[in-house]
Amino acid sequence: MSEKEDIVFSRNTVEFVTVAAEFCAYIERANEHTRKEFIETLLKLLPLLYLKALMLPEEERLNEDDLEDFVTEDSYEVLRMTIFDLLTDKDSYLDVFVADMKYSDTPVTKSISEDLADIYQDIKNFVCLFRLGINETMHDAIIECKEHFTQYWGQTLVNTMRALHDARYNTNDEEPEEDNE
């Protein structure tokens, strides 16, 4: 087996692909769940996705060509709005890990639905590229996904988990937990 095949079919890659595909499938079915179920499942899926992304190799791409995107702006927006409609008043949270925050007197507000849609977009593009079954493309998709994880969506994921944790366990909430059933 060549080095690129070692990466593509390694245990760490296969486990990441499995979790990534499950994450995408779950996000795509967001409207089939109550808010509580959705949040509780994400609080289990997201740490696993983070852990499996940590295990991906950091290597060089084989080709310099841009990889294909599969998630369109329209599908992104539909997904984001579906999640927003599910989370409603729990969607917004204050973010302290924004570079501009140290220069700002006002809090930076973020959106769980937008964060999840951003993570989904990157992960879904990866899963679709992997499903093509072309070893060089699969290899480069792994490397690009790891790069995007370290540069962007890894931090977004942990910030979103903090917000989801608060949405699930905030005891100052006067709204019943079973909302959106």
Backbone hydrogen bonds, N-H to C=O, Kabsch-Sander energy under -0.5 kcal/mol:
donor,donor_aa,acceptor,acceptor_aa,energy
6,D,2,S,-2.1
7,I,3,E,-1.8
8,V,4,K,-2.1
9,F,5,E,-2.5
10,S,7,I,-0.9
14,V,10,S,-2.5
15,E,11,R,-2.6
16,F,12,N,-2.1
17,V,13,T,-3.0
18,T,14,V,-2.1
19,V,15,E,-2.2
20,A,16,F,-3.2
21,A,17,V,-2.5
22,E,18,T,-1.9
23,F,19,V,-2.7
24,C,20,A,-2.4
25,A,21,A,-2.4
26,Y,22,E,-2.5
27,I,23,F,-2.6
28,E,24,C,-2.4
29,R,25,A,-0.9
29,R,26,Y,-0.7
30,A,27,I,-1.6
32,E,29,R,-2.1
33,H,30,A,-1.6
35,R,179,D,-0.8
36,K,179,D,-0.5
38,F,34,T,-2.7
39,I,35,R,-2.7
40,E,36,K,-2.7
41,T,37,E,-2.5
42,L,38,F,-2.2
43,L,39,I,-2.3
44,K,41,T,-1.1
45,L,41,T,-2.7
46,L,42,L,-2.7
48,L,44,K,-0.9
49,L,45,L,-2.6
50,Y,46,L,-2.5
51,L,47,P,-2.7
52,K,48,L,-2.7
53,A,49,L,-2.0
54,L,50,Y,-2.0
55,M,51,L,-1.0
56,L,53,A,-1.3
59,E,57,P,-0.7
72,T,70,F,-0.6
76,Y,72,T,-2.3
77,E,73,E,-2.5
78,V,74,D,-2.4
79,L,75,S,-2.2
80,R,76,Y,-2.8
81,M,77,E,-2.5
82,T,78,V,-2.1
83,I,79,L,-2.2
84,F,80,R,-2.6
85,D,81,M,-2.7
86,L,82,T,-1.3
87,L,83,I,-2.5
88,T,84,F,-3.1
90,K,87,L,-2.8
91,D,88,T,-1.8
93,Y,110,K,-2.1
95,D,108,V,-3.1
101,M,98,V,-1.9
102,K,99,A,-0.8
103,Y,100,D,-1.5
104,S,101,M,-1.4
108,V,95,D,-0.6
109,T,107,P,-0.6
110,K,93,Y,-3.5
112,I,91,D,-3.1
115,D,111,S,-2.6
116,L,112,I,-3.0
117,A,113,S,-2.0
118,D,114,E,-2.5
119,I,115,D,-2.5
120,Y,116,L,-2.9
121,Q,117,A,-2.5
122,D,118,D,-1.7
123,I,119,I,-2.6
124,K,120,Y,-3.7
125,N,121,Q,-2.1
126,F,122,D,-1.9
127,V,123,I,-2.8
128,C,124,K,-2.7
129,L,125,N,-2.3
130,F,126,F,-2.6
131,R,127,V,-2.2
132,L,128,C,-0.7
132,L,129,L,-0.8
133,G,130,F,-1.4
135,N,133,G,-0.7
138,M,134,I,-3.1
139,H,135,N,-2.7
140,D,136,E,-2.4
141,A,137,T,-2.4
142,I,138,M,-2.1
143,I,139,H,-2.1
144,E,140,D,-2.8
145,C,141,A,-2.5
146,K,142,I,-2.3
147,E,143,I,-2.2
148,H,144,E,-2.8
149,F,145,C,-2.3
150,T,146,K,-2.4
151,Q,147,E,-2.2
152,Y,148,H,-2.7
153,W,148,H,-1.4
154,G,149,F,-1.7
155,Q,152,Y,-0.6
156,T,152,Y,-1.8
157,L,153,W,-2.4
158,V,154,G,-1.9
159,N,155,Q,-2.2
160,T,156,T,-2.5
161,M,157,L,-2.3
162,R,158,V,-1.8
163,A,159,N,-1.8
164,L,160,T,-2.9
165,H,161,M,-2.8
166,D,162,R,-2.1
167,A,163,A,-2.4
168,R,164,L,-2.1
169,Y,165,H,-2.7
170,N,166,D,-2.0
171,T,169,Y,-0.5
173,D,170,N,-1.0
179,D,176,P,-1.2
181,E,178,E,-0.5
